[in-house]
Amino acid sequence: MKKIITVVIITSIMAFSNFVSKAQTYTMPEETAQHEATWLQWPHHYTYGMFYRNSLDQTWIDMTSALVASEKVYIIAYNDNEKDRIIDLLNNANIPLTNIVFFVYPTDDVWIRDNGAIFVNSEENEQIILDWGFNGWGNDTPFSKCDIIPESISNTTQIPRIDLSAMVLEGGALEHDGRGTMMATRSSVTHESRNPDLSESEIENYLTTYLGITNFLWLDGVYGLELTDMHIDGVMKFANSNTIVTMNNDDLLYWELPQSDIDLLYAATDVDGVAYDFVYIPLTQDNVTTAYGNNLGYKGSYANYYIANSAVLVPNYNDPNDAVANNIIQELYPNRTVIGIDVRNLYENGGMVHCVTQQQPYNENSTGLIETLIFLQNSPNPFNDFTYIEFSLLEKSSVKLEIYNLKGQKVKEINNPELPAGKNSIKLNANNLESGSYIYNLFINGNKSSTKKMIIVK
């Protein structure tokens, strides 16, 4: 329910031809499946200003803190300055960086559920990135930077990507049960603001091919009610393959879901025609007031929660019903710990926890991020007497720096038998090196990183 508000760099890898044929079908693991990581796009001030960024930082700090014990957290920072600022925020909050990987990609905003990579499995169980079109919820907000995030992730991680820009699809617009059934609103998927040139049957063919959907539960929704045009993830959630979490009839009407849609929701059946079990959670008791005292004049939904490996992040609003919703959701996930995340300031901008998280399922065959290294270009560069090579390690490691001239001759080597996890740097003294261009590599526990170039000017 969004209003109009709205890495440390992993070793650069040259983009390669990574488009995949659509001759086969793909399946999307449900959210409860084991994750490799959770992706976050950290708030910044470059689109909507400092107040926007500063008002949201704490929610991202809280989400990161809740996730790092559960799985890796892949944080997208707008630029290196923002990356350093985020690291300072996490350090000040005593959040260890050992399970965090940073990426530096410019973004327009924070809604990675809608613009980010969708990870699916091929028939050969290879992990694939789906790169659906993203148009800022129908050209209502800036979107050009966010639209290329899946491609950037693919180029960096070498996970193959399928270009599906011919169809616009936001991740929050669809809920699926992991067995081939999906629920979505036409107002946010099939409407002409998203896909004017595709029929509903053509859209369903895309969803069958690339997500493994065979049972389509369409609600009409309400176009223009808010920025997302009524994304389904504010209304309901598949808690598992046979259970739907949603609200009672009166609360759904308060949410402005049409009665005809409510009837369809309550009558939903799975791919085998079996009716779902239902669990009902309340809205907030009171209208939501931001952390800085702005009464928004409307209640908040708890349905927009996120399931991590060992935790469930539930939107909280400093409301008496926080505890009620948390307890109901906790009963659904006895092997996970419910953690309430204060989303009051985020909710002012229209979203909750699920809107700003995106899971990357674990896949044993994925090349993925089997990286222990976060590796920056040396600075200053060009340089005279000395330069610094900064990097962060996900775990304690041995590090070796090798410098080569353009003839391929090794001219310098620096060894560090053991460096701690976290941020590190090597100071390179170039007094004995001549002016010119050089190539350097880091070796982490004997594994070679990609090549970078430095220039010495004397």
PyMOL commands that set and color helices and strands:
alter all, ss='L'
color gray80, all
select helices_A, chain A and resi 50-67+80-92+112-115+136-139+144-147+149-157+171-173+186-189+200-211+232-234+249-254+259-266+321-332+344-348+354-356
alter helices_A, ss='H'
color red, helices_A
select strands_A, chain A and resi 35-41+72-77+100-104+118-121+127-133+161-168+174-176+181-185+215-219+237-240+243-246+277-280+306-307+311-316+337-342+358-361+373-375+386-393+397-405+410-419+422-429+436-444+447-448+452-456
alter strands_A, ss='S'
color yellow, strands_A
deselect
rebuild
show_as cartoon
